[in-house]
Amino acid sequence: MISMGIVQASAAAAPSSQGWLIDPELVDPGYAQTMAGGEIQTSFPPPPPTPPTPEWLKSLLQGLGDFFQWSAPALKPLLWIGAILLLLFILYHFVPAFAQWVDEIRFRRKYGAADEEIVGQAEAGAARALLAEADALAAEGRFAEAAHLLLYRSVEDIEGRRPGLVRPAMTSRDLAETQDLPAVARGAFSRIAGAVEISLFGGRSIDAAAWQICRDAYAELTVPKNWART
């Protein structure tokens, strides 16, 4: 009963604002005791020391820095060279006259001025031999086989004159529609490919008139000037 009385007396003596909760005389000893226990973290541990940079990496970075410092004066000329090459690429693919001029220079450098006529004669001889073989088939009434022979040889001619243009699984129609062929050569090849396509898928056989169209088209395809861009 005495203890209960003391508690009641203490409660009655406490102010209504509960000010004892922030009384330093009551808080400080408990705070000091808690902090002295070392169970509460009050600061972050120092970060682990940074490992030293390897010597090989220092040497590499120093070498790269020296290289860029040495090559800095040459960067501007290299940028100009790259811009000129890009301009030439655009001109070749979008300006026909420039592309024709470049093709002529490349042909002369490859074969030489003296060999140009010889190469032309060799190509003409091969074309005449092929036409003779195709004519022999046509004379037997085998017009479809003769037209097929001209088509296959036309594809070979395109591959030889425009390396990389003929790709695997590329159809004759795809090749006839490509804009990388000169207009005259593309038109001649289109007539041959169209006649063969109609005979294969259109249910119409190649007759003498259709054969003559294919033959004339192949003759146009073998003329060197018809490969110039226009």
Protein Blocks (a to p, Z undefined) as FASTA:
>chain_A
ZZmmmmmmmmmmpcfklpmmmgmklmmmmmmmmmmnopacfbdcdddddddddfklmmmm
mmmmmmmmmmmmmmmmmmmmmmmmmmmmmmmmmmmklmmmmmmmmmmmmnopklmmmmmm
mmmmmmmmmmmmmmmmmmnopamlmmmmmmmmmmmmmmmmmghkacghiafklmmmpckb
cfklmmmmmmmmmmmmmmmmnopacdfklmmmmmmmmmmmmpmklmpcZZ
